[in-house]
Amino acid sequence: MNSESFSEKLFEAVKKAETIAVSAHINADGDAIGSSLAMASALEALGKKPVVFLYYKGGRFDYILDRNKVFAGDKLALRPEVFIVLDCGDIYRLGDEGRTVFDNSDVTFNIDHHISNIGYGDYNFVFPDASSTCELVYEVLTGLPGFKLTKYIAECLYTGIVTDTYSFKHSSAGRRTLEIAADLMETGIDFSEIQAAALYRHDMAAAKVLAKAILNAKLEGTIAYTTLTLKEIRSVGAIFEQLSGIAEYCLNITGAEVSVFVYERGGGTVKCSFRSMGTDVNRVALALGGGGHVRAAGCTVENTTLEEVLGKCLKGLREEIERENK
């Protein structure tokens, strides 16, 4: 479905809806937060009061966070006429409550750029070649009748684009991405400050946990990897939200073509983040119950150990590299 048709269907649905739910994936990143808040703001401009589920504890993206937009009530009591899902490649990444509300909704819209997305909505606007979900939300919103691109919406969308492209460094940042970014800049956003806040600025705990990850890093052939135990994370006072960027850092090690960062979240849960120069790490993540993109993917594995998951990650990466080199 093209953006014009999708925007038309979305407008028809929200125009007559009393309750509209908006949600992205759990452990929300810049693209999930930016796309959710931009969509909510656009719906408010249409006279609606969207219910926004935002799985974000606060931190790096507080400069766009409007807590008045975030629903704090009983999700399971909701029966929305419309549910808009953003940046969620797998329906299970909505979380238990989110999936229940999704199932109880009359009509669902799915906007995403993950290659692993199977199109689980009633209406799907899924393009894996797009730089970010925020890029796709821009296309959808600009197709809504009477839509006005505000400075706040531009800040939200620019946040998602720069975080998912790592300041336009990834190959997914094509000509259209730059055209959209230019349009967002025209609203007067402080784009330099957004890039600094979203990607580069960090506190001492984040610096110390990065240092621990660097000390643990290893290079095996073209695979760079590192790990962090929960004890190591807590020893410097870091939180999980401060671990972003570690997989990208490992990928920049000379000789690396793929990287994986594996860390403990507690309770037998282990999280993995994959990055690559070209190898399809999405296939490796899918095999472990996750997914994402060809060059950036991730997964969360339950009831396991860090050592076991690391072994599976390295084995999967070796096999994928070998398969692609045949």
BADRENKE-240693 format. One record per residue (C-alpha): residue in one letter; x, y, z. Coordinates in nm, 2 decimals. Example, Ala and Ser with C-alpha at 12.3 -4.5 7.8 and 13.67 -1.06 7.14 Angstrom:
% BADRENKE-240693
  aa      xx      yy      zz
   A    1.23   -0.45    0.78
   S    1.37   -0.11    0.71
END
This chain:
% BADRENKE-240693
  aa      xx      yy      zz
   M    0.00    0.00    0.00
   N    0.14    0.34   -0.10
   S    0.15    0.64    0.14
   E   -0.15    0.81   -0.01
   S   -0.38    0.51    0.02
   F   -0.25    0.44    0.37
   S   -0.30    0.80    0.48
   E   -0.65    0.80    0.34
   K   -0.74    0.48    0.53
   L   -0.58    0.61    0.85
   F   -0.77    0.94    0.82
   E   -1.10    0.77    0.76
   A   -1.05    0.55    1.07
   V   -0.93    0.82    1.31
   K   -1.19    1.07    1.20
   K   -1.47    0.87    1.35
   A   -1.29    0.70    1.64
   E   -1.34    0.79    2.00
   T   -1.04    0.60    2.13
   I   -0.71    0.57    1.94
   A   -0.41    0.38    2.08
   V   -0.06    0.45    1.97
   S    0.23    0.22    2.06
   A    0.58    0.12    1.96
   H    0.80   -0.17    2.08
   I    0.91   -0.23    2.44
   N    1.25   -0.09    2.54
   A    1.18    0.20    2.31
   D    1.46    0.37    2.12
   G    1.48    0.71    1.95
   D    1.28    0.59    1.64
   A    1.01    0.43    1.85
   I    0.98    0.73    2.08
   G    1.00    0.99    1.80
   S    0.75    0.82    1.58
   S    0.50    0.76    1.87
   L    0.51    1.12    1.99
   A    0.50    1.27    1.64
   M    0.19    1.06    1.56
   A    0.02    1.15    1.89
   S    0.08    1.52    1.82
   A   -0.06    1.50    1.47
   L   -0.37    1.32    1.60
   E   -0.42    1.59    1.87
   A   -0.41    1.85    1.59
   L   -0.70    1.66    1.44
   G   -0.90    1.70    1.76
   K   -0.83    1.36    1.90
   K   -0.69    1.24    2.24
   P   -0.48    0.94    2.16
   V   -0.37    0.69    2.42
   V    0.00    0.65    2.39
   F    0.19    0.35    2.53
   L    0.56    0.44    2.57
   Y    0.79    0.19    2.72
   Y    1.07    0.43    2.81
   K    1.20    0.51    3.16
   G    1.35    0.84    3.07
   G    1.70    0.96    2.99
   R    1.86    1.04    2.65
   F    1.54    1.14    2.48
   D    1.38    1.35    2.75
   Y    1.41    1.66    2.53
   I    1.11    1.55    2.32
   L    0.93    1.36    2.60
   D    0.59    1.50    2.68
   R    0.46    1.29    2.97
   N    0.12    1.44    2.93
   K    0.09    1.24    2.61
   V    0.18    0.91    2.78
   F   -0.10    0.69    2.91
   A   -0.06    0.59    3.28
   G   -0.39    0.41    3.33
   D   -0.51    0.05    3.30
   K   -0.42   -0.06    2.94
   L   -0.62   -0.38    2.97
   A   -0.94   -0.18    3.02
   L   -0.91   -0.02    2.68
   R   -1.10   -0.13    2.37
   P   -0.98    0.12    2.10
   E   -1.15    0.16    1.77
   V   -0.80    0.23    1.62
   F   -0.46    0.09    1.72
   I   -0.15    0.24    1.54
   V    0.16    0.04    1.59
   L    0.50    0.20    1.51
   D    0.85    0.07    1.47
   C    0.75   -0.28    1.59
   G    0.89   -0.56    1.37
   D    0.72   -0.83    1.57
   I    0.38   -0.82    1.73
   Y    0.53   -0.98    2.05
   R    0.75   -0.68    2.10
   L    0.44   -0.48    2.19
   G    0.46   -0.66    2.53
   D    0.18   -0.86    2.69
   E   -0.05   -0.57    2.76
   G    0.01   -0.41    2.42
   R   -0.08   -0.73    2.24
   T   -0.40   -0.77    2.44
   V   -0.51   -0.42    2.35
   F   -0.41   -0.48    1.99
   D   -0.63   -0.79    1.98
   N   -0.92   -0.60    2.13
   S   -0.90   -0.31    1.88
   D   -1.14   -0.27    1.59
   V   -0.89   -0.18    1.32
   T   -0.51   -0.18    1.34
   F   -0.24    0.01    1.14
   N    0.12   -0.11    1.12
   I    0.39    0.14    1.02
   D    0.74    0.00    1.02
   H    1.08   -0.05    0.84
   H    1.20   -0.38    0.99
   I    1.26   -0.65    0.73
   S    1.13   -0.91    0.98
   N    0.78   -0.74    0.98
   I    0.52   -0.98    0.83
   G    0.25   -0.72    0.80
   Y    0.03   -0.81    1.10
   G   -0.20   -0.51    1.09
   D   -0.53   -0.47    0.91
   Y   -0.34   -0.20    0.71
   N    0.03   -0.21    0.67
   F    0.28    0.05    0.56
   V    0.60   -0.15    0.59
   F    0.91   -0.06    0.39
   P    1.24   -0.22    0.50
   D    1.44    0.00    0.27
   A    1.34    0.31    0.46
   S    1.59    0.46    0.70
   S    1.35    0.46    0.99
   T    0.99    0.45    1.10
   C    1.00    0.82    1.15
   E    1.08    0.86    0.78
   L    0.76    0.66    0.70
   V    0.56    0.85    0.96
   Y    0.66    1.17    0.78
   E    0.52    1.03    0.45
   V    0.20    0.92    0.62
   L    0.14    1.25    0.81
   T    0.21    1.47    0.51
   G   -0.07    1.28    0.33
   L   -0.33    1.36    0.60
   P   -0.57    1.64    0.51
   G   -0.48    1.97    0.68
   F   -0.16    1.83    0.84
   K    0.08    2.10    0.95
   L    0.44    2.01    1.02
   T    0.51    2.18    1.36
   K    0.85    2.23    1.51
   Y    0.78    1.97    1.78
   I    0.67    1.70    1.53
   A    0.99    1.78    1.33
   E    1.20    1.74    1.65
   C    1.04    1.40    1.71
   L    1.09    1.28    1.35
   Y    1.44    1.41    1.32
   T    1.53    1.22    1.64
   G    1.42    0.89    1.49
   I    1.59    0.95    1.16
   V    1.93    1.04    1.31
   T    1.93    0.76    1.57
   D    1.84    0.49    1.32
   T    2.09    0.61    1.06
   Y    2.35    0.71    1.32
   S    2.37    1.06    1.18
   F    2.31    0.96    0.82
   K    2.61    0.72    0.82
   H    2.41    0.40    0.74
   S    2.34    0.31    0.38
   S    1.96    0.32    0.45
   A    1.99    0.70    0.45
   G    1.91    0.77    0.09
   R    1.81    1.07   -0.11
   R    1.45    1.07    0.02
   T    1.59    1.06    0.38
   L    1.79    1.37    0.32
   E    1.50    1.55    0.16
   I    1.28    1.48    0.46
   A    1.56    1.58    0.70
   A    1.59    1.91    0.51
   D    1.22    1.97    0.53
   L    1.23    1.91    0.91
   M    1.52    2.15    0.94
   E    1.31    2.42    0.78
   T    1.09    2.43    1.09
   G    1.38    2.58    1.28
   I    1.47    2.28    1.49
   D    1.82    2.28    1.65
   F    1.93    1.98    1.45
   S    2.29    1.99    1.58
   E    2.17    1.98    1.94
   I    1.93    1.69    1.86
   Q    2.21    1.49    1.72
   A    2.44    1.56    2.02
   A    2.16    1.47    2.27
   A    2.04    1.16    2.09
   L    2.37    1.01    2.00
   Y    2.68    1.15    2.16
   R    2.62    1.32    2.49
   H    2.64    1.09    2.79
   D    2.70    1.10    3.17
   M    2.98    0.94    3.36
   A    2.80    0.61    3.42
   A    2.75    0.57    3.05
   A    3.12    0.65    2.99
   K    3.23    0.40    3.25
   V    3.01    0.12    3.12
   L    3.14    0.18    2.77
   A    3.49    0.15    2.90
   K    3.41   -0.19    3.06
   A    3.26   -0.30    2.73
   I    3.57   -0.19    2.54
   L    3.80   -0.38    2.78
   N    3.59   -0.69    2.73
   A    3.60   -0.66    2.34
   K    3.75   -0.93    2.12
   L    3.80   -0.97    1.75
   E    3.76   -1.31    1.60
   G    3.83   -1.30    1.23
   T    3.59   -1.03    1.10
   I    3.36   -1.06    1.40
   A    3.40   -0.81    1.68
   Y    3.21   -0.88    2.00
   T    3.19   -0.78    2.36
   T    2.98   -0.87    2.67
   L    2.87   -0.72    2.99
   T    2.73   -0.90    3.30
   L    2.46   -0.75    3.51
   K    2.72   -0.71    3.79
   E    2.95   -0.51    3.56
   I    2.67   -0.28    3.45
   R    2.55   -0.22    3.81
   S    2.91   -0.17    3.93
   V    2.93    0.17    3.76
   G    2.57    0.27    3.83
   A    2.46    0.24    3.46
   I    2.12    0.15    3.34
   F    2.02   -0.05    3.03
   E    1.92    0.27    2.84
   Q    2.29    0.38    2.86
   L    2.41    0.08    2.66
   S    2.32    0.21    2.32
   G    2.60    0.26    2.08
   I    2.82   -0.02    2.21
   A    2.75   -0.25    1.91
   E    2.83    0.04    1.67
   Y    3.15    0.11    1.86
   C    3.27   -0.25    1.81
   L    3.18   -0.24    1.44
   N    3.43    0.04    1.40
   I    3.72   -0.18    1.52
   T    3.97   -0.22    1.24
   G    3.91   -0.55    1.06
   A    3.56   -0.59    1.18
   E    3.28   -0.65    0.94
   V    3.02   -0.76    1.19
   S    2.97   -0.70    1.56
   V    2.76   -0.83    1.84
   F    2.71   -0.69    2.19
   V    2.56   -0.94    2.44
   Y    2.46   -0.84    2.79
   E    2.26   -0.97    3.09
   R    1.94   -0.81    3.19
   G    1.88   -1.03    3.50
   G    1.65   -1.32    3.57
   G    1.81   -1.54    3.30
   T    1.74   -1.28    3.03
   V    2.01   -1.19    2.78
   K    2.00   -0.92    2.52
   C    2.20   -0.91    2.19
   S    2.26   -0.63    1.95
   F    2.41   -0.70    1.60
   R    2.56   -0.46    1.35
   S    2.73   -0.52    1.02
   M    2.89   -0.37    0.72
   G    2.68   -0.59    0.49
   T    2.63   -0.94    0.63
   D    2.27   -1.02    0.70
   V    2.26   -1.01    1.08
   N    1.88   -1.02    1.07
   R    1.89   -1.39    0.98
   V    2.11   -1.45    1.28
   A    1.88   -1.26    1.51
   L    1.57   -1.43    1.37
   A    1.72   -1.77    1.46
   L    1.74   -1.65    1.82
   G    1.38   -1.52    1.83
   G    1.45   -1.16    1.73
   G    1.49   -0.97    1.41
   G    1.54   -0.62    1.26
   H    1.74   -0.52    0.96
   V    2.01   -0.66    0.74
   R    2.27   -0.45    0.90
   A    2.12   -0.39    1.24
   A    1.92   -0.64    1.44
   G    1.87   -0.77    1.79
   C    1.71   -1.03    2.01
   T    1.62   -1.11    2.37
   V    1.66   -1.46    2.49
   E    1.50   -1.59    2.81
   N    1.60   -1.86    3.06
   T    1.96   -1.88    2.95
   T    2.31   -1.76    3.03
   L    2.53   -1.50    2.87
   E    2.79   -1.76    2.77
   E    2.53   -1.98    2.60
   V    2.38   -1.69    2.40
   L    2.72   -1.56    2.31
   G    2.82   -1.90    2.17
   K    2.50   -1.91    1.96
   C    2.56   -1.56    1.83
   L    2.91   -1.63    1.72
   K    2.81   -1.96    1.56
   G    2.53   -1.80    1.38
   L    2.75   -1.52    1.25
   R    3.02   -1.76    1.13
   E    2.76   -1.96    0.95
   E    2.60   -1.66    0.79
   I    2.94   -1.52    0.68
   E    3.03   -1.86    0.53
   R    2.69   -1.89    0.35
   E    2.73   -1.54    0.20
   N    3.09   -1.61    0.09
   K    3.00   -1.92   -0.11
END
